[in-house]
Amino acid sequence: MADLNIDDLLLKLLEEFDDIETENFTAETSFKDLEEWSSMQALVVIALVDEHYGVALTGEDLLNCDTVNDLYNLIEKKSS
Amino acid sequence: MSFILKEHISINGIAACVPSYSESNLDYEWISEKERKKLIKTTGIAHRRIASTDTTASDMSFHAASKLLSDLDAKASEIDVLINVTQTPDYLIPGTALLLQDRLKMKKDSIAFDINLGCSGYVYGLYVLSSLIDGKSNKKGLLLAGDKSSHPVNYKDKSTYPLFGDAGSATLIEYNENAEPMFFKLNSDGSGHEAIIVRSGGLKSPASADTTTIKFISERIERASNELELNGMDVFSFATTKVPVQIKALIDQFEIEKDSIDYFIFHQANKLMNELIRKKLKLSPEKVPYSLEKFGNTSSASIPLTIVTNKANLKPKDKVLISGFGVGLSWASSVVNFNNTKISELVEI
């Protein structure tokens, strides 16, 4: 499993979002407000988190996240 | 219970049949071109075979069976048990297995019935059928598994329409003292029955004008209650957590070396889900063949269809793990050995 840090998480998420520029993607980005956000993209994020950090998020978990930072905190909480 | 060892059964042959008409998800105009590309990249489903209005799942399974019997030089009159796995029957009553028993010209001194399961149905069917083939009363059994999953889905439902393709299949098994054992692990969780459901048309909610009325559900999702509804999030969570656990439990229970298994053939749900399962089990991509790019999710036929469309790589004595998971919720895995198993060329109708 990859060590969890916010830069690594940002990089991994960036690979899965086609439309956003690196400089515009930060810990404060509300990824669910991005135009390409969809129920399918939610599954992509859940798969990414499971594969790299060994944490199985639910759809409900994601509903409670707005920013990348929220996601980071959630993964940290669930992996401890 | 639920860990099972089955002895003295050999798989003589496997065949599959699809409609010749292919639909491309690049042409799915209900969503934008960009969304279509994203959909194909994420689900891995580029094309789907779609049966004509007057073709049923039983037609596809019948043609697969005819091809298989011909390739094996076997006669339908030798078959003692026919099991037909489908959730898209010809009629509500009677069961489709009876129509197939007659159409295949099987003897009347035989057993024929349906099993109502979808994605897990092939493995369940193989288990039930092999349990009935005892070498005494019953020596040969035919497992048919097929669905016309393009029905009932609504074109205006992006959460179902671009995923499903139609296919049928046939597998012939036989009592054989020298066959290597088959291993099974089967699970069920009916508390998840709403994750994949057609709500109306049965007795709980009989067909009416209201059940055929198309309603707006959410952005780009419109359907009637007599059409298929799929909660992708619930199914994804279920499959990616339960399936790897089941497979590990199965091979641990029977002390099967993971490396001794030549291929892992999964129900073809979608690439995102299947790849996560593959990675969680630490399997190399070469050991996990797919058929979903060209055929989509073909429900109960997905495992035999994947075997048939990858026949060039499979060898006559391979040890294969098969695993089906989905509607029910229901999930089932098995380790089987090919025993000079004949894999037929894909039939197209």
Interface residues (C-beta under 8 A of the other chain):
Chain A: D18 E36 S38 S39 M40 Q41 A42 L43 V44 I46 A47 D50 E51 A56 T58 G59
Chain B: E35 K38 L39 T42 T43 S159 G232 M233 D234 F236 S237 T240 T241 L272 M273 E275 L276 K279 K280
